[in-house]
Amino acid sequence: MNLAIFKDTEIVAIAVGIVFGIVCRIITLRTDYRQYPTYPHGKVIHVSLGVIAAGLGAVAVPALLKKDYTAITFLALAAQQFREVRNMERETLSQVDKMELVPRGNTYIEGIAMVFEGRNYMVIFASFVAALFSLMFQWYWGVAAGIVSLVVAKVFQSGKTLGQIADIRAAEVRFEGADLFVDSIHIMNVGLESDRRVIAEHGLGLIVVPKNENVKVTISNIGQRQAILHNVSVILGVYRDTGEPALVPMAKLDLRSGTLAVFVLPREKDPAKAIAVLRNVPVLENAVRMPSESPAGQGEG
Amino acid sequence: MARIVAVVATEEQRVCGGVPVFVALDAEQQQRLAESLEKILDVNAHRLMNDVIILVDHSVAG
């Protein structure tokens, strides 16, 4: 075998870059309870795109060092390509969402699509850094820089969860006549005796108490609320079917305090588990607002 | 805005208007009637203060 190829520092740098790029994509490609990306084809698509991104990031370094500045336009092309990935994901998820008993909602879908685009840029970053260091110094420095960039990618991978920004506790589900309440928050009017019986048996109430003013805005976002309901329904199951319009999970605000009441119909009625699930609901990037950062928002509370 | 698609009442003189009205003999029959309608029309049944049940389509957009 001809090993002369490994003496060429550029080839080594590109190889190191590509390897770290691919590793970066694989470690950030988790198929968890959401089962998304779907296995196996959804994964194949994203690993393949990750390989392309890794190649682009790694090849950019020698091109730039050779003062081939037009090579940077390649990255613009890559950005275009990955925006396409975002559109693809958005389209697929929106179509699939129509067939869900408890939909994800548009905000959640946008969040997921954005993550797919963002991770490809992280891949470019990882492979670029790894290739740069192995070309400027030695291949092992490239490996070290690659490892650091993987750590960075992993840190940026997950955002906050609901448990970090709000306190969650179980609450009583009760009826006043035909009106359904969780704690003291009105959820909906249920006209049928039979539906009320099912809800009394299977319904579970939870209260999300925001820890500060900013969180109040976040949990009042309808997309965020839908994401909560979707996650609970995926993990604990949902007692619901077509033609049962009254059996619908809902989340309503207490307007005075900004507290959110979540009413769900899990297959597995276990308040402790439901609280754990709610704590792990991702806080959607698009639902985050920071009124306290505005000059007008400061001063009180 | 949601739309009322049917009304189920026990007393005929309490309801009138431009939606289909079903008159039941008693509260039990009213519940059964509303239940059937809920399943058939895939709309929500809501009970008002005066014990009239309305069937509301919440899926209507706008």
Chai-1 contact restraints between the chains, C-beta under 6 A:
chainA,res_idxA,chainB,res_idxB,connection_type,confidence,min_distance_angstrom,max_distance_angstrom,comment,restraint_id
A,A178,B,R47,contact,1.0,0.0,6.0,A-B,restraint_1
A,N189,B,H46,contact,1.0,0.0,6.0,A-B,restraint_2
A,G191,B,A45,contact,1.0,0.0,6.0,A-B,restraint_3
A,G191,B,H46,contact,1.0,0.0,6.0,A-B,restraint_4
A,G191,B,R47,contact,1.0,0.0,6.0,A-B,restraint_5
A,G191,B,I53,contact,1.0,0.0,6.0,A-B,restraint_6
A,L192,B,A34,contact,1.0,0.0,6.0,A-B,restraint_7
A,L192,B,E35,contact,1.0,0.0,6.0,A-B,restraint_8
A,L192,B,A45,contact,1.0,0.0,6.0,A-B,restraint_9
A,E193,B,Q31,contact,1.0,0.0,6.0,A-B,restraint_10
A,S194,B,E35,contact,1.0,0.0,6.0,A-B,restraint_11
A,G243,B,K39,contact,1.0,0.0,6.0,A-B,restraint_12
A,G243,B,D42,contact,1.0,0.0,6.0,A-B,restraint_13
A,P245,B,D42,contact,1.0,0.0,6.0,A-B,restraint_14
A,P245,B,V43,contact,1.0,0.0,6.0,A-B,restraint_15
A,P245,B,N44,contact,1.0,0.0,6.0,A-B,restraint_16
A,A246,B,N44,contact,1.0,0.0,6.0,A-B,restraint_17
